[in-house]
Structure formats: C-alpha cells, structure tokens
Amino acid sequence: MHRGCVITVGELGEFGVISRITGRLSQSPAVLLGPGDDAAVLAAPDGRVVVTTDVLIEGRHFRRDWSSGYDIGRKSAAQNLADIAAMGAEPTSLVVGLGLPADTAIEWLDALTDGFRDECALAGTGVAGGDIARSEIVMIGVTALGDLGGRPPVTRSGARPGHIVAVAGRLGYAAAGLALLRAGLASGAVPASEGVPGTGGVPGTGDAPGEGAGGSGGLPPGLVALVDAHRRPRPPYAQGPEAARLGATAMLDVSDGLLQDLGHVAAAGGVGIRLDPAALPIPEIFAEAAGVLGDEVDPLDWVLTGGDDHALAAAFPPDVRLPPEWTPIGEVTDGEGVQVTGHPTTTTGTTGGWDHFRT
C-alpha cells in the first residue's frame, strides 16, 4: 500500500474490522474464553458480578476534532472502570459495542482500540468482546464487569451524620480543560501513539505535560495538562477497593460534578453534607487558566460542578485513619442536600452539575 492511502472500515469489512480490533487487545486473567465465540466466559470468584454500562455519542460526549481516537478509547474505558471502583470492586472485563461510519479511517479505529487496551491495563483488566455496526456518527456502548472480592458493595446510601466525606483523585481538571477548548485556546486532536509499558505502546500514560494527544495551541505546559485531563481522565482505580477495605459507608465516582454527585449520596442516605471550601484542592494552575479565560471565572466552580474527572468521593466513619490518597473535604450532617460553608445555596442532587437532558 503506497504512503498516504487511507483505508476505511467500510473497505475492510465487518469481519476484517473485528479481526483488526481483537488482534490489538489484551485479555484479563478473569477471561476464560474471549473473542471468537458467540459469547465470552468470565470467572466470577466472588459469586457475584458488579455490572455498569455507559453510552457515549459523538457530539454529545466527545468531539473528534478535540480528542484523538486514542483519547476517546481511554476516556470511554475510564468512565466505566471508575464506576466499578466506586462500588469497591476490582474490574474484571469490558464489553464494547461500537457504531462507526463506513468512512472511518482504520488508523483512527486502531488508535481507539489502543486507548481501550491501555486504559484497561492501568486497571488490570481488558476487553473480553463486543459488537460493531454501521452508524452515521461514532457511538460507543461500554459495559464493565467487576468482582467484589468477598466484600459487600459500597453503595450511595450508607452515609450517616458524623461521618467524614473525602475524595481521592482530581477535581475540576477536566472542566478547566473543557473551558479552554470551548474558548478556542487549545487546538484540535493530534494522533498519539504513547501507551502503557508492556502493552505495545511507547512507555507512559499520556497524562504528564507533553504526553497528551491533543494540540496545545501555544498554551503553557500546565494548561496543556488541563486540556489533556478533559481528553483522558485519571481515575484512582485502586482507591475504590481500598475504601471498601477501610470501611467506607457510601461512595460514588464524580462524573457529573461534586455537588450533584454528593447530592445523590445525601438523598440516598437521608442526610445532609457540608463541604469546607478551604479543604477542597485547588491547584495554582487553575488560577492561571482562569486568568487566561477572564476575570469572571471562579476556579472553585470547576471543582464543585465540573464533571469527567472520575475522582472517587466517599463517606467514612470518623475513627477511620485515611491514607494520603484520600483528602477530607467535609462531613455528613443531619438535614438534606449539600451545603458549602460560606455559600448560600444548597444542592439536592439535581443541580450544580451535568444532566444529559438539561445540559
């Protein structure tokens, strides 16, 4: 094939595409029978299976002019793997349904597949199988499976007054990066080949400044890192099972904004939550981003209402000694909703974040 010739999925055909995808994937130890049969077979040592699913639609959840195929693969896997971790479980596999336009370049599909593979590797799992179909835009359906390791699941409903609220992972980074993209301060996606050691890519996770997939538009390295955080979240996978072992009474991943998601915890437990804004981590680079975007931007809003970082938020009994990966940010109270000390508003779980039908 001469240089510059682009092969599309339509030209390769359904079974050629399936073969190309499966040839780039790795399997987790839980997969007893992978791609090639009518269904995969997975081990379930605990006797219970944790299941979650998400649908991602081009133009709604991602833009191909903002994110590379590799970015989109990483992000699609991450948001589902984070849900498994938020239940206190270890991920065992993903199943992926993929709709593609016929003119999608094979190179883009390869990058998407590599993104799934590499993000799964970070969580110690892989893609067990899936399905493909032709569609007018890119559509991705991901189902993640997990194992509780003999522990009870950590649900949203167990928080009680006096418990400590803490977070693991980053807050507001993806929202700040999205703001920079929407303002036209970062250029579009650039294909990336970096991966995770041992998975066939160049060593590195792509999360450090200079390793991102997208163009910087001349932004300083710190601001580039914020844009990359939107393209590729960095969930704290290990901290989910860790929280379960520590005795967390409620937990979820912060996908739609801290206020809104903690509102769900408050509603499920019939309690209130009070946050201390001084305890919320606001890195200095947020102030730089706010300065570039305009004086009316408050970095605290990114932390409180920004989604897509997939940090973990949990409630713990007050006598639990939290590891350094967990930052206390507030407490569970009598009452309802989420209050931020010094701020007059209260959220009940339906405001202050992302809503698929309102946003």
C-alpha positions as CSV (number, residue, x, y, z in Angstrom):
1,M,0.0,0.0,0.0
2,H,1.6,3.3,-1.0
3,R,2.1,6.0,1.5
4,G,-0.8,8.4,2.1
5,C,-3.5,5.9,1.1
6,V,-6.3,5.8,3.8
7,I,-8.1,2.5,4.3
8,T,-11.6,2.8,5.8
9,V,-13.6,0.4,7.9
10,G,-16.1,0.1,5.0
11,E,-13.3,-1.1,2.7
12,L,-12.0,-3.6,5.3
13,G,-15.5,-5.0,6.0
14,E,-17.1,-6.2,9.3
15,F,-15.0,-9.3,9.9
16,G,-11.8,-7.6,8.9
17,V,-12.6,-4.9,11.4
18,I,-13.3,-7.4,14.1
19,S,-10.1,-9.2,13.4
20,R,-8.1,-6.0,13.5
21,I,-9.7,-4.9,16.8
22,T,-9.2,-8.2,18.6
23,G,-5.6,-8.5,17.4
24,R,-4.7,-5.3,19.3
25,L,-6.4,-6.2,22.6
26,S,-5.1,-7.9,25.7
27,Q,-7.2,-10.2,28.0
28,S,-7.6,-10.0,31.7
29,P,-7.0,-13.1,33.9
30,A,-10.7,-13.3,34.6
31,V,-11.5,-14.0,30.9
32,L,-11.7,-17.8,30.4
33,L,-13.0,-17.5,26.8
34,G,-12.5,-14.4,24.9
35,P,-13.5,-13.1,21.4
36,G,-14.3,-15.7,18.7
37,D,-17.4,-17.4,20.1
38,D,-21.0,-16.2,20.4
39,A,-20.2,-15.0,24.0
40,A,-17.3,-14.6,26.3
41,V,-16.9,-16.6,29.5
42,L,-15.5,-14.9,32.6
43,A,-14.6,-16.3,36.0
44,A,-16.6,-14.9,39.0
45,P,-14.6,-15.9,42.1
46,D,-16.8,-13.9,44.4
47,G,-20.0,-15.5,43.1
48,R,-21.4,-12.0,42.4
49,V,-20.8,-9.7,39.4
50,V,-20.8,-5.9,39.5
51,V,-22.1,-4.5,36.2
52,T,-22.3,-1.0,34.9
53,T,-22.8,0.5,31.4
54,D,-22.5,3.8,29.6
55,V,-23.3,5.1,26.2
56,L,-21.1,7.7,24.5
57,I,-22.3,9.6,21.5
58,E,-20.2,11.7,19.1
59,G,-21.0,15.4,19.5
60,R,-22.6,14.8,22.9
61,H,-19.9,13.1,24.9
62,F,-16.8,13.7,22.8
63,R,-15.7,15.6,19.7
64,R,-13.3,14.1,17.2
65,D,-11.9,17.5,16.4
66,W,-11.0,17.9,20.1
67,S,-9.9,14.4,21.0
68,S,-8.0,11.7,19.1
69,G,-9.2,8.1,18.7
70,Y,-6.8,7.1,21.4
71,D,-8.1,9.8,23.8
72,I,-11.7,8.6,23.2
73,G,-10.8,5.0,23.8
74,R,-9.0,5.9,27.1
75,K,-11.9,8.1,28.3
76,S,-14.6,5.5,27.3
77,A,-12.9,2.8,29.3
78,A,-12.1,5.1,32.2
79,Q,-15.6,6.3,33.0
80,N,-16.9,2.7,33.2
81,L,-13.9,1.3,35.1
82,A,-14.4,4.2,37.6
83,D,-18.0,3.1,38.3
84,I,-16.7,-0.4,39.2
85,A,-14.1,1.0,41.5
86,A,-16.8,3.2,43.1
87,M,-18.6,0.1,44.2
88,G,-15.5,-1.1,46.0
89,A,-14.9,-3.8,43.3
90,E,-12.0,-4.8,41.1
91,P,-12.7,-4.6,37.3
92,T,-12.6,-7.9,35.5
93,S,-13.5,-7.0,32.0
94,L,-15.2,-4.7,29.5
95,V,-17.6,-5.5,26.7
96,V,-17.8,-2.8,24.0
97,G,-20.5,-2.1,21.4
98,L,-19.2,0.2,18.6
99,G,-21.1,2.1,15.9
100,L,-18.9,3.6,13.1
101,P,-19.5,5.5,9.9
102,A,-18.2,3.5,6.9
103,D,-15.7,6.2,6.0
104,T,-13.9,5.9,9.4
105,A,-10.2,5.5,8.9
106,I,-8.7,2.3,10.1
107,E,-5.9,4.3,11.6
108,W,-8.5,6.1,13.8
109,L,-10.0,2.8,14.8
110,D,-6.6,1.4,15.7
111,A,-6.0,4.4,18.0
112,L,-9.4,3.9,19.7
113,T,-8.7,0.2,20.3
114,D,-5.2,1.0,21.7
115,G,-6.8,3.6,24.0
116,F,-9.2,1.0,25.4
117,R,-6.4,-1.5,25.8
118,D,-4.1,0.9,27.6
119,E,-6.7,2.3,30.0
120,C,-7.8,-1.3,30.8
121,A,-4.1,-2.2,31.5
122,L,-4.0,0.6,34.1
123,A,-6.9,-1.1,35.9
124,G,-5.6,-4.6,35.5
125,T,-8.2,-5.7,33.0
126,G,-9.1,-6.0,29.3
127,V,-11.8,-6.1,26.7
128,A,-13.5,-9.5,26.5
129,G,-15.5,-8.9,23.4
130,G,-18.3,-6.8,21.9
131,D,-20.1,-5.9,18.7
132,I,-19.8,-3.5,15.8
133,A,-22.3,-1.9,13.4
134,R,-22.5,0.9,10.9
135,S,-23.9,4.2,12.1
136,E,-24.0,7.8,10.9
137,I,-21.8,9.0,13.8
138,V,-19.5,7.3,16.2
139,M,-21.4,5.6,19.1
140,I,-19.7,3.6,21.8
141,G,-21.5,1.4,24.4
142,V,-19.4,0.1,27.2
143,T,-20.3,-2.5,29.8
144,A,-17.8,-3.0,32.6
145,L,-17.8,-6.0,34.9
146,G,-16.2,-6.3,38.4
147,D,-15.6,-8.6,41.4
148,L,-16.1,-7.6,45.0
149,G,-13.5,-10.0,46.5
150,G,-15.9,-11.1,49.2
151,R,-16.6,-7.6,50.4
152,P,-20.1,-6.0,50.5
153,P,-20.7,-3.4,47.8
154,V,-20.2,0.2,48.8
155,T,-23.5,1.9,47.8
156,R,-24.6,5.5,47.9
157,S,-26.9,5.1,50.8
158,G,-24.8,4.3,53.9
159,A,-23.6,7.8,54.9
160,R,-24.5,8.8,58.5
161,P,-24.3,12.1,60.4
162,G,-20.8,12.5,61.8
163,H,-19.1,10.6,59.0
164,I,-16.2,12.2,57.2
165,V,-16.5,13.0,53.5
166,A,-13.3,12.6,51.5
167,V,-12.2,12.4,47.9
168,A,-9.5,10.6,46.0
169,G,-8.3,11.8,42.6
170,R,-8.6,15.1,40.8
171,L,-11.5,17.6,40.8
172,G,-12.1,20.3,38.3
173,Y,-9.2,19.5,35.9
174,A,-11.4,18.2,33.1
175,A,-13.8,21.2,33.5
176,A,-10.9,23.6,33.3
177,G,-9.6,21.8,30.2
178,L,-13.1,21.9,28.6
179,A,-13.3,25.6,29.2
180,L,-10.0,26.2,27.4
181,L,-11.2,24.1,24.5
182,R,-14.6,25.9,24.3
183,A,-12.8,29.2,24.3
184,G,-10.7,28.1,21.3
185,L,-7.4,28.4,23.3
186,A,-6.3,24.8,22.5
187,S,-6.0,23.3,19.1
188,G,-7.7,20.1,17.8
189,A,-6.7,16.5,18.3
190,V,-3.4,15.1,17.1
191,P,-2.9,11.3,16.8
192,A,-1.0,9.8,19.7
193,S,0.9,6.5,19.9
194,E,2.0,6.5,23.5
195,G,0.7,3.7,25.6
196,V,1.4,1.8,28.8
197,P,4.5,-0.3,29.4
198,G,4.1,-3.8,28.3
199,T,1.0,-3.2,26.1
200,G,2.8,-2.4,22.8
201,G,2.8,1.4,23.1
202,V,5.6,3.8,23.9
203,P,6.0,3.8,27.8
204,G,4.0,6.5,29.6
205,T,0.4,7.1,30.4
206,G,-0.1,10.2,28.3
207,D,-1.1,12.2,31.4
208,A,2.0,14.1,32.1
209,P,2.6,17.5,30.4
210,G,4.0,16.9,27.0
211,E,2.5,13.4,26.7
212,G,-1.0,14.5,25.7
213,A,-2.6,13.6,22.4
214,G,-4.1,17.0,21.5
215,G,-2.5,20.2,20.2
216,S,-1.7,22.9,22.7
217,G,-2.4,26.0,20.6
218,G,0.6,27.6,22.2
219,L,-0.6,27.1,25.8
220,P,1.9,26.7,28.6
221,P,2.6,23.1,29.7
222,G,0.4,23.4,32.8
223,L,-2.6,24.5,30.8
224,V,-2.0,21.7,28.2
225,A,-2.2,19.3,31.1
226,L,-5.7,20.6,31.9
227,V,-6.8,20.1,28.3
228,D,-5.4,16.6,28.4
229,A,-7.3,15.9,31.6
230,H,-10.5,16.6,29.7
231,R,-9.4,14.2,27.0
232,R,-8.1,11.5,29.3
233,P,-9.4,11.4,32.9
234,R,-7.2,9.7,35.5
235,P,-9.5,7.8,37.9
236,P,-7.9,6.5,41.1
237,Y,-8.9,2.8,40.5
238,A,-7.0,1.3,43.4
239,Q,-8.7,3.6,45.9
240,G,-12.2,2.1,45.4
241,P,-11.4,-1.3,46.8
242,E,-9.1,0.4,49.3
243,A,-12.0,2.5,50.6
244,A,-14.2,-0.6,50.9
245,R,-11.5,-2.3,53.0
246,L,-11.3,0.8,55.2
247,G,-15.0,0.6,55.9
248,A,-16.4,3.3,53.6
249,T,-20.1,3.6,54.2
250,A,-21.0,5.3,50.9
251,M,-19.1,6.0,47.6
252,L,-19.5,7.1,44.0
253,D,-17.4,8.4,41.2
254,V,-17.5,12.1,40.5
255,S,-18.7,12.1,36.9
256,D,-21.3,14.8,36.8
257,G,-19.9,17.3,39.4
258,L,-19.0,17.1,43.1
259,L,-22.1,19.0,44.3
260,Q,-24.5,17.0,42.2
261,D,-23.0,13.6,42.9
262,L,-22.7,14.2,46.6
263,G,-26.3,15.3,46.4
264,H,-27.2,11.7,45.3
265,V,-25.3,10.4,48.4
266,A,-27.2,12.8,50.7
267,A,-30.6,11.8,49.1
268,A,-29.9,8.1,49.2
269,G,-28.9,8.2,52.9
270,G,-31.5,10.8,54.0
271,V,-28.7,13.0,55.3
272,G,-27.1,16.3,54.6
273,I,-23.5,17.0,53.6
274,R,-21.5,20.1,54.5
275,L,-18.3,20.8,52.5
276,D,-15.4,23.0,53.6
277,P,-14.2,25.0,50.6
278,A,-10.8,25.6,52.2
279,A,-10.3,21.8,52.2
280,L,-11.0,21.4,48.5
281,P,-7.8,21.1,46.5
282,I,-7.5,24.0,44.0
283,P,-4.1,23.8,42.2
284,E,-2.3,27.0,41.3
285,I,-2.7,26.2,37.6
286,F,-6.4,26.8,37.9
287,A,-5.8,30.5,38.7
288,E,-3.6,30.7,35.6
289,A,-6.4,29.1,33.5
290,A,-8.9,31.5,35.0
291,G,-6.7,34.4,34.2
292,V,-6.5,33.3,30.5
293,L,-10.2,32.8,30.3
294,G,-11.3,36.0,32.1
295,D,-11.7,37.6,35.5
296,E,-15.3,36.3,35.9
297,V,-14.1,32.7,36.1
298,D,-14.0,31.2,39.6
299,P,-11.8,28.1,39.8
300,L,-13.9,26.8,42.7
301,D,-16.8,26.4,40.3
302,W,-14.7,23.9,38.3
303,V,-14.0,21.9,41.5
304,L,-17.7,21.9,42.7
305,T,-19.6,21.5,39.4
306,G,-17.1,20.1,36.9
307,G,-17.5,16.5,35.7
308,D,-15.5,14.0,33.8
309,D,-12.5,13.7,36.3
310,H,-14.0,10.5,37.7
311,A,-12.5,11.1,41.2
312,L,-14.0,9.0,44.0
313,A,-16.0,10.6,46.8
314,A,-16.8,8.6,49.9
315,A,-18.1,8.7,53.4
316,F,-16.1,7.1,56.2
317,P,-16.7,6.6,60.0
318,P,-14.9,9.3,61.9
319,D,-12.4,6.9,63.5
320,V,-11.0,5.7,60.2
321,R,-7.4,6.7,59.5
322,L,-7.4,7.8,55.9
323,P,-4.4,7.1,53.6
324,P,-2.8,10.1,52.0
325,E,-4.6,9.4,48.7
326,W,-7.8,10.5,50.4
327,T,-8.5,14.1,51.2
328,P,-11.2,15.0,53.8
329,I,-13.4,17.8,52.4
330,G,-16.4,17.8,54.7
331,E,-18.8,15.9,56.9
332,V,-22.2,14.2,56.9
333,T,-24.8,16.1,58.8
334,D,-28.5,15.9,59.8
335,G,-30.7,17.6,57.2
336,E,-30.7,17.3,53.4
337,G,-28.7,18.3,50.4
338,V,-25.2,19.6,50.1
339,Q,-24.1,22.8,51.5
340,V,-20.7,24.6,51.0
341,T,-19.6,26.6,54.0
342,G,-19.8,30.3,53.2
343,H,-22.0,29.8,50.1
344,P,-25.8,30.3,50.5
345,T,-27.0,27.7,48.0
346,T,-27.9,24.1,48.7
347,T,-28.0,21.3,46.0
348,T,-30.2,18.3,46.3
349,G,-28.6,16.2,43.6
350,T,-30.4,17.6,40.6
351,T,-28.5,20.8,40.3
352,G,-24.9,22.0,40.1
353,G,-23.6,19.5,37.5
354,W,-24.1,17.6,34.3
355,D,-27.6,16.4,33.3
356,H,-28.0,14.6,30.0
357,F,-31.4,16.0,29.2
358,R,-30.9,19.6,30.6
359,T,-27.3,20.4,29.6
